[in-house]
Amino acid sequence: MVEKEILYYGAREMAQKASKFSLGSLGFSFRRGEILYLSYQGIELVRRIYFAVRGPNWETVPNFITSVNITQDAQEESLQIDFSAQSVEGDIDFAWRGRVLVEDGEKLTFSVLGEAKRDFLKNRIGICVLLPLTLAGKRVRCQKHEQFGGYLEEGKLPEEISPHQPFMDFSSFSVEASPSTWLEMTFTGDIFEMEDQRNWGDASFKIYSTPLRYPFPVLMKQGDTLFQEVCIALRILDRSTHCVEDLCPGEHTCRISLSPTPVARIPSIGLGMNDLSETVNDELWEAIEVLRPSHLRIELDAAENRCSVSMEKIEKAVKVWKRKEIPLWVLLSVSLPSELPELFDCVPEAGVSRTLLALNESPWCASFELVRKAKQEMERRGRSCLLGGGTQGWFAEFHRNPPPFEELDFVFFAFCPQVHATDNETVIENLVTLEVLSKQARKISNLPVAISPITFRMRFNPNAYRREERTPKLPPDPRQWGLFGALWTAGALKYAAFSESLTFYEFLGPHGIIIPEDVRKNLTQKTGLEFRFLPLAHVLKEFTPKEGVTVLETRSTNPLAVDALAIQDQEGLFVYVWNYSPQSQRVLVEGVPREPCAGSILSAETMPRIVSSLRETLDAWSDFAWRGGVLELSIPPLSLARLWWKDLLPVEKHLQV
């Protein structure tokens, strides 16, 4: 019997379990030395509290918890968690002890005492607190650190993405959770500041220690110690009206609400082609024929200085274009505009629909000089295609050093959910930022937006201290191979639908949709299944033919567990509902016209067929019932259900994008 965990996550031990605690009005989870989802009366106020050691390339060193001791009183109004940990990777070795203390059901303290076990370079070491995006726009009061005058600063958490730190140099930070409730945090051990993590694709505001303007990396010497603490409390102004929000936190059933309001259109969806190191084979032709991606993206980087490699990429891409007429996108990455002519010599004369420009050095985003030089080269060679400017890095690089919008046809930047953390919850949480990033990029540029590429694991690190670390050869994330990767892809399509174009993953390779022979053999040995294509390819197959189709508004009461995407075209209404959790979920869908005409499902039970061929279809599924004007579903663990109605909802004509 195949282990379900391998089908879900591509490997064993990828499910990440946490211990849940409820004390008075406070609730939270504890996992591997972190506090997750600190809530008051069931409403999230703090997303995460954790301790991080950041290396000289801004890598986050893994924390290994060596012991945990939990003491809780009989009345469950107080709790103490003591744990020991080591942060070890490469030259870095830092040992520390942590403590979580909850008192009176309304106050929590997180403290750390640590010591460097050998000399090493670090960019930052300290406690971090993440605040959820639901607090955007809320009032803030922060007390400046005594070194900076100790005065009180007032403001608001930014609603639009702030390119730089919205609050700096403080020792306490308070945010208005509701008109009658303030969340108050007091910090000890360093100077703290806040950054808007949406710049890197994270769905949070991060409070951290050691201001970013200070020099880094810094040498930690063996025996150097560190102590930090954050105390979190609620100040309730009026206990008769202290409900944080008008919600129903006690309800466990997830509700999906569908509105006839059109919010976006399905973007054009392409695929990367850079790691196509093997010959173009039958599986590739099958994938192209079934998926019909809108484009194939190839990259040429002057820093590689290997013309033969560039030509090999181009020749394979041209072969695909000639046989299947899939347009090519070509990224030209240089450090100086003078390097462009050599790269343009490699670009084919036919088949290229878009040229993308980026710098491979700081500030990473295409400059005015680079764009002008590219236009001159294109005119000199008689080339005509759309010209885009942006970055191989994140929205932060695009936001802080924008390209010359008036000279371009479109803009682009990359997205990865694992820039700062890799756990399942973070990877899901960060999907919602795709919508925010798409809308803000469009607003500031007034140009079509391409998120290119969208990858599951980080493939480029613009903040690396050493040049060779900028393109880290990270091992593949096995979650991309399982059902989790398929559901994450569905989520990415939902929230990135506010962009014009998307480039996903790669065709072939450990980070692609066609898996290489070594990975295939490994998965076959574990599962007994003939792995040729990943489940996520079947999700892409649903949407690549739907470019321009209307996306309707859907909302989930618990998007970390269950989410949905609704589209409508001449064939009818399609609602996709998926369950990220390893437990079956009861889901109520509101706003649909009646019981669906048909249902189908992507699940562990369908895996034996769908991984063998992209021509396979999803299994028929009917575990739903129409009761009182609401559709009730029971969705298996890590599964995606597709529901279809012939009926068309009376959609508003105005598209609010």
NORCORNOR-V614072 format. One record per backbone hydrogen bond with DSSP energy under -0.5 kcal/mol. CO is the residue of the C=O (numbers start at 1). NH is the residue of the N-H. Records with the same first field share a line. If there is no record, write none. Layout:
CO->NH, NH
//
This chain:
3->6, 7
4->8
5->9, 11
6->10
7->483
8->484
11->14
15->17
19->30
21->28
23->26
25->41
26->23
27->39
28->21
29->36
30->19
31->34
34->31, 36
35->49
36->29
38->45, 46
39->27
40->43
42->44
43->40
46->38
47->37
48->130
49->35
50->128
52->54, 126
53->55, 61
54->123, 124
55->58
59->55, 61
62->64, 88
63->65
64->66, 86
67->84
69->82
71->80
73->76
77->105
78->73
79->102
80->71, 82
81->100
82->69
83->98
84->66, 67
85->96
86->64, 88
87->94
89->92
92->89
93->117, 118
94->87
95->115
96->85
97->113
98->83
99->111
100->81
101->109
102->79
103->106, 107
105->25, 26
106->234
107->103
108->232
109->101
110->230
111->99
112->228
113->97
114->226
115->95
116->223
120->220
122->218
124->54
126->52
128->50
129->207
130->47, 48
131->205
132->135
133->136
135->138
138->157
139->176
140->155
141->174
142->144, 153
143->171, 172
145->148, 150
146->149
151->144
153->142
155->140
157->137
161->163
167->194
169->145
170->192
171->187
172->143
173->185
174->141
175->177, 183
178->181
180->237, 238
181->177, 178
182->184, 235
183->175
184->233
185->173
186->231
188->229
191->210
192->170
193->208
194->167
195->197, 206
196->199
197->200, 202
198->201
199->396
202->204
203->133
204->197
205->131, 207
206->195, 208
207->129
208->193
211->214
218->122, 220
219->221
220->120
221->224
224->116
226->114
228->112
229->188
230->110
231->186
232->108
233->184
234->236
235->182, 237
238->241
239->242
245->247
248->251
254->588
255->257, 557
256->258, 590
257->555
260->262, 652
261->553
262->656
264->551
266->548
268->270, 502
269->294
270->504
271->297
272->507
273->276
275->277
279->281
281->285
282->286
283->287
284->288
285->289
286->290
287->291
288->292
295->271
296->298, 329
297->273
298->331
300->333
301->304, 305
302->305
306->310
307->311
308->312
309->313
310->314
311->315
312->316
313->317
314->318
315->319
316->320
317->321
318->322
319->323
320->324
321->325
325->327
327->296
328->353, 354
329->298, 331
330->332, 356
331->300, 333
332->334, 358
333->302
334->360
336->339
337->340
339->343
340->344
341->345
343->346, 347
344->347
351->328, 353
353->386
354->330
355->388
356->332
357->390
358->334
361->364
364->359
367->371
368->372
369->373
370->374
371->375
372->376
373->377
374->378
375->379
376->380
377->381
378->382, 383
379->382
386->355
387->409, 410
388->357
389->412
390->366
393->414
394->397, 398
395->399
396->400
397->401
403->405
404->407
405->408
409->448
410->389
411->450
412->391
413->452
415->455
416->419
423->427
424->428
425->429
426->430
428->431
429->432
430->433
431->434
432->435, 436
433->437
434->438
435->439
436->440
437->441
438->442
439->443
440->444
441->445
442->446
448->411
449->500, 501
450->413, 452
451->503
453->415, 455
454->505
455->417
460->462
461->464
466->469
467->470
469->472
470->461
472->474
476->478
477->480
478->481, 482
479->482, 485
481->535
482->486
483->487
484->488
485->489
486->490
487->491
488->492
489->493
490->494
491->495
492->496
494->497
495->498
496->499
497->265
500->268
501->451
502->270
503->453, 454
504->272
505->272
506->513
507->513, 514
509->512
513->515, 534
514->509
516->520
517->521
518->522
519->523
520->524
521->525
522->526
523->527
524->528
529->531
530->532
532->515
534->537, 538
535->538, 539
536->540
537->541
538->542
539->542, 543
540->543, 544
541->545
543->546
544->547
546->549
549->266
550->552, 568
551->263, 264
552->566
553->259
555->257
556->559
558->561, 562
561->580, 581
563->578
565->576
566->552
567->574
568->550
569->572
572->569
573->645
574->567
575->577, 643
576->565
577->641
578->563, 580
579->639
581->638
585->587, 635
586->254
587->589, 633
588->256, 590
589->631
590->258
598->644
599->621
600->642
601->603, 619
602->640
603->606, 607
606->609, 610
607->611
609->612, 613
611->532, 533
613->616
619->601
622->624
623->634
625->627, 632
627->630
630->627, 632
631->589, 633
632->625
633->587
635->585
636->639
639->579
640->602
641->577, 643
642->600
643->575
644->597, 598
645->573
647->573
649->651
654->656
655->657
//
